[in-house]
Amino acid sequence: MSAHDSDENGGFSVEQVSGVKPPPRARVDDAEAPPESSGEKLERKRDYLEGFLVEKPQGAGSGDPGGDLYERAVAAIKEIFDPEIPVNIYDLGLIYGVEVSDEASVVVTMTLTTPHCPVAESMPGEVELRVAAVPGVRDCEVNLVWDPPWDMAKMTDEARLELGML
């Protein structure tokens, strides 16, 4: 029961067929997964997220983000807390950059909440001492910058949660 027709241009032919059943469509119901409680689903997602966060970048050098030396330098910075705000200076968003050279020299670019901050003279020195004390770090230099100025948008979600802003 087919008919061959040519279009007006003579380049295409159309075959019309009737009586053919369409193929079955896949359904979600066809999947034979056991029902999952909301607690099990949350645990599955948490396990996935924890594995994702723990995973280090493949082939990352020691001084690259995700690398061992870089992560230890950041961990040392996270031990320094702002004396006026109970949040570490990294999560507070005061650290603009951590660069580790191939020779294990670390350069930290940071700011303070305001130029008139009472720890303006001591905080950069403390960052330098803490990072320089990390095993494997040859030396540390801290660059204090005021541009761009710090604002609350630079804080991590953890800092916002700690301060009751979420």
Sequence and secondary structure as in RCSB ss.txt:
>XXXX:A:sequence
MSAHDSDENGGFSVEQVSGVKPPPRARVDDAEAPPESSGEKLERKRDYLEGFLVEKPQGAGSGDPGGDLYERAVA
AIKEIFDPEIPVNIYDLGLIYGVEVSDEASVVVTMTLTTPHCPVAESMPGEVELRVAAVPGVRDCEVNLVWDPPW
DMAKMTDEARLELGML
>XXXX:A:secstr
  EEEE TTSS EEEE  S        GGGS      HHHHHHHHHHHHHHHHH   TT  TTSTTSHHHHHHHH
HHTT B SSSSSBTTTTT EEEEEE TTSEEEEEE  S TT TTTTTHHHHHHHHHHTSTT  EEEEEE  SS  
 GGGS HHHHHHTT  
